[in-house]
């Protein structure tokens, strides 16, 4: 399967809503930087990317919140990439610490959240980064 087929399959998985899916299955695990780049360039939905490291305790504690966000926000593509194992990711996407979550819309970075964050914090981050009405109701300015 080539990179475009992988990205297309990931987007197709998010488009299917007929069958119930566990939250963890809604998170796209990206195998390499090219997959991430292709996803960001081709996704019609905003993409939230969790740049993590396997050894990072706060990253592990944040993982369930990332999965819950994927379940609650079908309007987003939620992806994870092991930026430490794929060190070229760190430079290409300016990852300098963990955990770090970035939000992209139309291929452009629109928000960065650094540090351990719970589901409520992630929801606020997404709302503020996308400039949605939800942000205003939470007292968050985009």
Long-range contacts (C-beta under 8 A, 24 or more apart in sequence): 3-34, 3-35, 3-38, 4-38, 4-42, 6-31, 6-35, 6-38, 7-35, 7-38, 7-39, 7-42, 7-43, 8-42, 10-39, 10-77, 10-79, 11-39, 11-42, 11-43, 11-44, 11-45, 11-77, 14-45, 14-74, 14-77, 17-74, 21-71, 22-71, 23-67, 23-68, 23-70, 23-71, 24-67, 26-67, 26-70, 26-71, 26-74, 26-78, 27-66, 27-67, 27-70, 27-78, 27-79, 27-80, 28-77, 28-78, 28-79, 28-80, 29-79, 29-80, 29-81, 30-79, 30-80, 30-81, 32-86, 33-81, 33-86, 33-88, 33-89, 33-92, 33-93, 35-81, 36-79, 36-81, 36-89, 36-93, 37-92, 39-77, 39-79, 40-104, 40-107, 41-107, 43-77, 43-104, 45-75, 45-76, 45-77, 46-75, 46-76, 46-77, 46-103, 46-104, 46-105, 46-110, 46-126, 46-130, 47-76, 47-77, 47-78, 47-79, 47-103, 47-104, 47-105, 48-76, 48-77, 48-78, 48-79, 48-101, 48-102, 48-103, 48-104, 48-122, 48-126, 49-79, 49-80, 49-81, 49-93, 49-101, 49-102, 49-103, 49-104, 50-78, 50-79, 50-80, 50-81, 50-99, 50-101, 51-81, 51-83, 51-89, 51-90, 51-93, 51-95, 51-98, 51-99, 51-100, 51-101, 51-102, 52-80, 52-81, 52-82, 52-83, 52-84, 52-98, 52-99, 53-82, 53-83, 53-84, 53-85, 53-98, 54-82, 54-84, 54-85, 55-84, 56-84, 56-98, 56-99, 58-98, 58-99, 58-115, 58-116, 59-98, 59-99, 61-116, 62-99, 62-116, 62-117, 62-118, 65-117, 65-118, 65-119, 65-122, 66-101, 66-122, 68-119, 69-119, 69-122, 69-123, 69-126, 72-119, 72-123, 73-123, 73-126, 76-126, 101-125, 103-129, 103-130, 105-130
